[in-house]
Every structure is written in C-alpha cells, then in structure tokens.
Amino acid sequence: MVNDEGRHYTVCLLEKKCSCRRFQVDELLCPHAWAVLKSKFLMPKDYCSNYYKPKSVVMTYEFPVYPLPDRSEWNILEHISEEAVLPPKWKRPPGRPKKNRHKPFSELL
C-alpha cells in the first residue's frame, strides 16, 4: 500500500499491477511501484516490459530504413490517383467552443 497525496494505491509486484492502472497499461513502472521497489531495494529493470530495454531498442534499428524517392518517381496506381479526396461532411457548430477541462488520469479513477 502506497500513500500518495492522501490517496492510497495498492501495488502487486508479482503480477506487475497497481491500482492506478498505469503500471499495467504502459508496462512501465508508475511512481507507486517505484516507491515500493526503492523501499525493498529491488531492481527496476526486472519489472518493466522487454520493449523498453536497450536490447529491444537496438533491435528496432536492426534493419535499414530508406527514404522515399522523389515524388515524380512514385508509382501510384491509376484507380488511386483518379480518386478525389473530399473535405469532411460535418462543420464546426456556430458559437464559442465550450471549455472542457481535461482531467488527468488520476482523477478519472
């Protein structure tokens, strides 16, 4: 159990879960999981997804990525080049837009 500004969060390191749900969604340590790891002197790298580890990041760039050729050299199929791209069918309603406050993730729970 971690207390953060008056709110209590439950962290389970075995299941890699926190009641704030950021640990499960991002597969990265949330601040509450960090607090538990620091108190138990555990290694954070054991609790994040393999996608964020250096080996995986290096594998991302294993294959070369080539830039696109000049636009005049593109091979576009005829039925695609003849299609017309139209603007959206809806229009913005008249008047000033309403101010909706974007709530942070922590307030949605």
Protein Blocks (a to p, Z undefined) as FASTA:
>chain_A
ZZeehiacdddfklopafklmmmmnopacfklmmmmmmnopafklmccfklpmklmmmmm
mpccdddddfklpccdfklmmpccdddfbdcdedjddddddddfklmZZ
